[in-house]
Amino acid sequence: MTAAAKPLAEITAEAIRVLCREIGPANTARFLNQFSAGMGNYAGERDEILGNPSVDELLAEIRARKKNGSPKPPRKSHRSNRR
């Protein structure tokens, strides 16, 4: 007995349903994330957000925040640039 070949999209959907049923949605997501290469340019986005501060600049900022008791400033969201 030979099984008819199913389209890959159908196999994927069925596999996800089985995984969700057997190990739950959260663990299914964790499992599937292993196979994702991700997207975007992490290093470029990190540099855009954080810049390239020197150790002295970082220490000065830490000391200033401790002195003022101020929380860290809100970061600009880099996700708004994604499509």
Protein Blocks (a to p, Z undefined) as FASTA:
>chain_A
ZZddddfklmmmmmmmmmmmmnojklmmmmmmmmpgbeajfklmmmmmnopadfklmmmm
mmmmmmnopacdddddfklmpZZ
